[in-house]
Amino acid sequence: MGRSRIIAKKRATYTSPRSFVQGGIYAKLSAFRACLTGLMLPLSPSLLVTLAAACLYAAATLYQGTRLATGAKANKRLLVTLGVLAVLGHAASLYTHLMTPIGLGLDFFNAASLIAVAVIALTLLACSRIPVENLLVLLFPLGMATALLAQFAPSGTVQVIDEEPGILAHILLSILAYGLFTIAVFQALLLLVQDHQLKHKHPSGLIRNFPPLQTMESLLFGFLWAGWTLLSLSLISGWLFVENLFAQHLVHKTLLACLAWVVFSVLLWGRTRLGWRGHKAIRWTLAGFCLLMLAYFGSKLVREYILHI
């Protein structure tokens, strides 16, 4: 009787090797699941739409890049359809980040995402009239990166903007100006690649589908004229509706934007009067764009992530 009790007690306390392994694996899986649950982001509608937009941008980039690399022409209708769907998803996601109960939340990454979606939308609209679809191979990755950064990157000191009509008009004109100058810069980079390969007589599959060099130059200056006009209107609207353009937090932005306006003005004057083209035009375009980006994103980056004001 005593021996049977000892055996029963041993059986009660004994754990077989198999059950021990199963229990250990189960415990590890439970801990891993708990860790994932703690780290996982909530599946909010904006997250799902952002991921869908990023996937569409990636698919369009892969399709167009593959076709250009082989020297074949991408199906324009398919490319534009993928782009439009990606832009719609990007815009829907961005709307949830921009619109806050107290105003327009235009922090650094939201602003970059807004300008990117405006640039891509303008390019897609232009595709129906002028041959600029090759720009999309550079713009789609930009859209994907800015959409993901606006969703996942930590926000800095959020700048909430009062929705006064004059201020909103100034912001809209600024964004459109930045957008057109961004398109002009990408056009200038493609023009630089095309000019280099033609001079060295090694045309790759990428540039075989480009329009003639003269057409590419005409498109570049068309974008520059449109961007310069909108930048002029943006500066005028800022002078009219912003209380003090030379306040401490605006003075760098104002001065750099004015310098960029002067650079683009000289470039367009040189094109009209002196026939500037080629590398000289590209250098002036890049210089003006750098000043413009420093005016907005440089000052915004310093204020939101370094000074926190």
Backbone torsions as a table, in degrees:
resi	resn	phi	psi	omega
1	MET	NA	-45.3	179.2
2	GLY	-64.7	-36.3	179.6
3	ARG	-66.4	-39.0	179.3
4	SER	-65.0	-36.0	177.5
5	ARG	-65.5	-40.4	179.3
6	ILE	-63.8	-41.7	179.8
7	ILE	-64.8	-42.3	179.4
8	ALA	-63.2	-39.0	179.8
9	LYS	-66.1	-40.4	178.2
10	LYS	-63.7	-41.1	178.8
11	ARG	-63.5	-36.4	-179.4
12	ALA	-68.2	-33.7	-177.3
13	THR	-94.3	-9.4	-176.5
14	TYR	-83.0	137.9	174.7
15	THR	-121.9	123.7	-178.0
16	SER	-66.5	155.1	177.6
17	PRO	-56.0	-38.7	-179.2
18	ARG	-64.4	-46.1	-179.3
19	SER	-67.6	-30.2	177.8
20	PHE	-67.1	-44.2	178.9
21	VAL	-63.5	-45.5	179.8
22	GLN	-61.4	-41.9	179.9
23	GLY	-65.4	-38.7	178.3
24	GLY	-65.8	-43.9	178.9
25	ILE	-63.7	-42.1	-179.8
26	TYR	-62.4	-41.6	179.8
27	ALA	-63.6	-40.9	179.3
28	LYS	-66.2	-42.2	178.4
29	LEU	-63.2	-40.0	179.3
30	SER	-63.7	-42.2	179.1
31	ALA	-65.7	-40.6	179.6
32	PHE	-64.3	-41.0	178.7
33	ARG	-64.6	-40.3	178.1
34	ALA	-63.9	-39.1	178.2
35	CYS	-63.7	-45.0	178.5
36	LEU	-62.2	-42.0	-180.0
37	THR	-61.6	-36.8	178.5
38	GLY	-71.1	-30.5	-176.6
39	LEU	-91.4	-22.5	-173.9
40	MET	-65.8	139.5	174.1
41	LEU	-79.7	146.2	177.8
42	PRO	-63.8	140.9	-179.6
43	LEU	-78.5	71.9	178.9
44	SER	-76.8	157.9	177.9
45	PRO	-57.0	-38.7	-179.3
46	SER	-65.0	-36.0	178.9
47	LEU	-65.1	-46.4	-179.3
48	LEU	-63.0	-41.9	-179.7
49	VAL	-68.0	-38.6	177.8
50	THR	-61.7	-46.4	179.8
51	LEU	-64.0	-38.3	177.5
52	ALA	-64.0	-43.6	178.5
53	ALA	-62.9	-42.7	179.7
54	ALA	-62.9	-40.3	178.1
55	CYS	-65.1	-39.3	178.0
56	LEU	-67.0	-41.6	175.2
57	TYR	-59.7	-44.8	-178.6
58	ALA	-64.1	-42.0	179.9
59	ALA	-64.0	-43.2	179.6
60	ALA	-65.1	-40.9	178.6
61	THR	-63.8	-44.8	-179.6
62	LEU	-62.9	-43.9	-179.8
63	TYR	-63.7	-51.1	-177.2
64	GLN	-67.6	-40.9	179.5
65	GLY	-62.4	-40.5	178.6
66	THR	-64.5	-42.7	-179.7
67	ARG	-66.3	-42.8	-179.8
68	LEU	-67.2	-36.3	-179.3
69	ALA	-64.7	-30.9	179.9
70	THR	-91.8	0.6	-179.9
71	GLY	81.7	5.4	179.5
72	ALA	-91.5	159.3	-178.9
73	LYS	-94.2	132.1	178.8
74	ALA	-71.1	147.8	175.4
75	ASN	-67.9	112.0	-172.8
76	LYS	-63.0	-40.1	-178.6
77	ARG	-64.9	-44.3	179.1
78	LEU	-63.9	-42.9	-178.9
79	LEU	-62.8	-45.9	-179.8
80	VAL	-66.6	-37.5	178.7
81	THR	-62.5	-47.0	177.4
82	LEU	-60.7	-40.9	179.8
83	GLY	-64.8	-42.6	-179.5
84	VAL	-64.6	-43.3	179.1
85	LEU	-63.2	-40.8	178.5
86	ALA	-64.9	-41.9	179.7
87	VAL	-64.8	-40.5	178.6
88	LEU	-62.4	-44.2	177.1
89	GLY	-65.1	-41.9	178.5
90	HIS	-60.8	-46.1	-178.8
91	ALA	-65.7	-39.9	179.6
92	ALA	-64.5	-41.7	177.8
93	SER	-65.7	-43.6	-178.0
94	LEU	-64.3	-33.9	179.6
95	TYR	-58.3	-39.9	-179.3
96	THR	-68.0	-27.1	179.0
97	HIS	-82.8	-33.9	-175.1
98	LEU	-77.6	-42.7	-172.7
99	MET	-84.5	112.1	176.9
100	THR	-115.5	162.5	-179.4
101	PRO	-60.5	-22.2	-175.9
102	ILE	-108.9	2.3	178.3
103	GLY	149.2	-162.7	-176.8
104	LEU	-89.9	114.2	-178.3
105	GLY	-87.0	86.3	-173.3
106	LEU	-104.0	71.6	177.4
107	ASP	-82.5	-175.7	-170.4
108	PHE	-57.0	-54.4	-174.7
109	PHE	-74.0	-32.2	174.2
110	ASN	-64.3	-40.2	178.9
111	ALA	-64.6	-43.2	178.1
112	ALA	-62.5	-41.1	179.1
113	SER	-66.3	-39.2	179.3
114	LEU	-64.5	-44.1	179.2
115	ILE	-65.5	-39.7	179.9
116	ALA	-63.4	-44.9	-178.9
117	VAL	-67.9	-33.2	176.2
118	ALA	-66.9	-41.0	179.2
119	VAL	-61.6	-48.0	-177.1
120	ILE	-67.0	-39.5	178.3
121	ALA	-63.3	-42.6	177.8
122	LEU	-62.5	-41.2	179.8
123	THR	-66.3	-41.2	178.3
124	LEU	-64.0	-38.2	176.2
125	LEU	-65.5	-39.4	-178.8
126	ALA	-69.7	-23.4	-178.2
127	CYS	-59.7	-26.4	-179.0
128	SER	-73.7	-17.6	-176.7
129	ARG	-116.7	-36.5	-175.2
130	ILE	-130.0	153.9	-175.3
131	PRO	-80.6	80.5	-179.3
132	VAL	-119.8	14.0	-176.8
133	GLU	-65.1	-21.7	177.8
134	ASN	-65.9	-23.3	176.8
135	LEU	-64.6	-25.3	-175.2
136	LEU	-65.1	-26.6	179.8
137	VAL	-65.3	-22.3	174.7
138	LEU	-95.7	-31.5	-174.6
139	LEU	-80.5	-33.4	179.8
140	PHE	-60.7	-45.6	175.3
141	PRO	-61.5	-34.7	176.3
142	LEU	-62.1	-43.7	178.4
143	GLY	-63.1	-42.7	179.7
144	MET	-62.6	-45.3	-178.4
145	ALA	-64.2	-44.9	-177.0
146	THR	-71.0	-34.0	177.2
147	ALA	-64.1	-43.2	-179.8
148	LEU	-69.7	-38.8	179.1
149	LEU	-66.4	-40.2	178.4
150	ALA	-63.1	-29.7	-178.9
151	GLN	-82.5	-42.2	-168.4
152	PHE	-108.6	-25.3	-175.9
153	ALA	-70.4	145.1	177.3
154	PRO	-65.2	140.2	-178.7
155	SER	-84.7	148.3	176.6
156	GLY	-88.9	-148.1	175.9
157	THR	-73.0	105.7	-172.7
158	VAL	-68.6	127.7	178.0
159	GLN	-94.1	105.5	178.3
160	VAL	-89.6	126.2	-173.8
161	ILE	-108.2	128.1	176.3
162	ASP	-66.6	134.8	-172.7
163	GLU	-84.8	59.1	173.4
164	GLU	-83.9	140.1	-175.4
165	PRO	-55.4	-42.4	-179.4
166	GLY	-64.4	-43.1	179.2
167	ILE	-65.9	-42.9	179.3
168	LEU	-63.5	-37.8	176.9
169	ALA	-63.6	-41.6	177.7
170	HIS	-61.9	-43.6	179.6
171	ILE	-64.3	-44.7	-179.8
172	LEU	-61.3	-45.7	178.9
173	LEU	-63.0	-39.6	179.0
174	SER	-63.7	-45.0	-179.0
175	ILE	-63.7	-42.6	178.7
176	LEU	-65.6	-38.2	177.2
177	ALA	-64.0	-47.6	177.2
178	TYR	-58.6	-41.1	-179.0
179	GLY	-61.3	-46.9	-179.0
180	LEU	-67.7	-37.0	176.3
181	PHE	-69.0	-32.7	175.2
182	THR	-64.2	-43.8	176.0
183	ILE	-60.7	-41.6	179.7
184	ALA	-62.0	-39.3	-179.7
185	VAL	-66.5	-44.5	177.3
186	PHE	-63.7	-37.7	175.6
187	GLN	-62.6	-41.3	178.7
188	ALA	-63.5	-39.4	179.1
189	LEU	-65.8	-42.4	176.2
190	LEU	-64.2	-38.8	178.1
191	LEU	-63.4	-39.0	178.2
192	LEU	-63.5	-44.8	178.3
193	VAL	-63.3	-45.1	-179.7
194	GLN	-61.6	-45.9	-179.6
195	ASP	-63.1	-41.0	-179.6
196	HIS	-64.2	-45.7	-176.7
197	GLN	-70.9	-34.7	177.6
198	LEU	-68.2	-39.0	179.0
199	LYS	-66.2	-35.1	-179.7
200	HIS	-92.3	2.8	175.4
201	LYS	55.6	40.8	175.0
202	HIS	-130.2	64.9	-178.9
203	PRO	-68.4	126.0	178.9
204	SER	-87.9	175.7	177.9
205	GLY	-62.8	-25.0	-178.5
206	LEU	-63.5	-47.1	-172.2
207	ILE	-90.5	-4.4	178.4
208	ARG	-66.3	-23.9	179.1
209	ASN	-96.6	4.2	178.5
210	PHE	-76.6	152.0	169.8
211	PRO	-65.3	168.9	177.1
212	PRO	-57.0	156.8	-176.4
213	LEU	-57.5	-39.9	-179.5
214	GLN	-64.9	-38.8	177.2
215	THR	-64.9	-41.8	178.7
216	MET	-61.5	-40.5	178.0
217	GLU	-65.9	-42.1	178.9
218	SER	-62.1	-40.1	177.3
219	LEU	-63.6	-40.9	179.3
220	LEU	-58.3	-49.2	-177.5
221	PHE	-73.3	-25.3	172.3
222	GLY	-63.3	-44.7	177.0
223	PHE	-65.4	-38.0	179.9
224	LEU	-65.5	-43.0	177.9
225	TRP	-62.2	-44.0	-179.9
226	ALA	-65.0	-43.4	178.7
227	GLY	-64.6	-40.5	179.2
228	TRP	-63.9	-40.1	178.2
229	THR	-62.2	-45.6	-179.5
230	LEU	-69.2	-35.7	177.3
231	LEU	-65.2	-38.5	177.0
232	SER	-62.2	-44.6	178.3
233	LEU	-65.5	-35.0	178.2
234	SER	-64.5	-44.6	178.9
235	LEU	-65.4	-38.9	178.5
236	ILE	-65.2	-45.1	179.8
237	SER	-65.1	-35.6	176.1
238	GLY	-63.8	-41.4	178.5
239	TRP	-64.3	-33.2	-178.0
240	LEU	-80.3	-39.4	-168.0
241	PHE	-109.5	-22.3	177.7
242	VAL	-85.5	133.3	-172.6
243	GLU	-59.6	-47.3	-177.9
244	ASN	-144.6	99.6	-178.6
245	LEU	-66.1	-18.6	-178.3
246	PHE	-108.8	25.8	171.7
247	ALA	-66.9	165.2	-172.3
248	GLN	-57.7	-39.1	-176.6
249	HIS	-86.0	-2.9	-179.1
250	LEU	-118.9	-12.9	-170.6
251	VAL	-63.3	-41.5	179.8
252	HIS	-64.9	-43.3	180.0
253	LYS	-62.0	-44.0	-178.2
254	THR	-64.8	-47.1	-177.7
255	LEU	-64.9	-43.4	-179.3
256	LEU	-67.8	-38.1	177.3
257	ALA	-64.9	-39.3	177.2
258	CYS	-66.1	-39.3	176.5
259	LEU	-63.7	-41.4	177.5
260	ALA	-62.3	-40.4	178.2
261	TRP	-61.3	-41.4	178.3
262	VAL	-63.5	-43.4	-179.3
263	VAL	-61.4	-46.5	180.0
264	PHE	-67.6	-33.7	177.3
265	SER	-64.1	-43.9	178.2
266	VAL	-63.3	-41.4	179.2
267	LEU	-60.8	-47.2	-179.0
268	LEU	-68.3	-35.2	174.8
269	TRP	-64.4	-43.8	179.0
270	GLY	-63.2	-36.2	177.1
271	ARG	-66.3	-43.4	-176.5
272	THR	-72.6	-44.0	-173.4
273	ARG	-91.8	-37.1	-172.2
274	LEU	-113.5	-2.6	177.8
275	GLY	70.6	31.5	179.8
276	TRP	-58.6	141.2	178.9
277	ARG	-161.0	-178.3	174.7
278	GLY	62.6	-137.8	-173.5
279	HIS	-64.9	-33.5	179.2
280	LYS	-63.8	-45.1	178.9
281	ALA	-64.3	-38.7	-179.9
282	ILE	-66.6	-42.0	179.4
283	ARG	-62.9	-43.6	178.6
284	TRP	-65.6	-37.2	177.9
285	THR	-62.8	-46.3	-179.7
286	LEU	-65.4	-37.9	179.4
287	ALA	-64.7	-46.2	178.7
288	GLY	-63.4	-39.7	-179.6
289	PHE	-66.1	-41.8	178.1
290	CYS	-60.0	-42.4	177.2
291	LEU	-62.6	-41.0	-178.4
292	LEU	-67.4	-40.5	178.5
293	MET	-68.5	-36.7	174.9
294	LEU	-65.2	-35.2	-179.1
295	ALA	-60.9	-40.4	-175.7
296	TYR	-100.6	-61.2	-173.2
297	PHE	-75.2	-33.7	178.5
298	GLY	-63.4	-50.4	180.0
299	SER	-66.5	-34.9	-179.6
300	LYS	-68.7	-40.6	178.7
301	LEU	-62.9	-45.6	-180.0
302	VAL	-63.7	-45.0	-177.0
303	ARG	-66.8	-42.2	-172.1
304	GLU	-84.9	-33.6	-172.5
305	TYR	-112.3	-12.3	178.7
306	ILE	-113.5	-53.1	-179.5
307	LEU	-87.3	-22.0	-179.7
308	HIS	56.2	51.2	177.8
309	ILE	-125.5	NA	NA
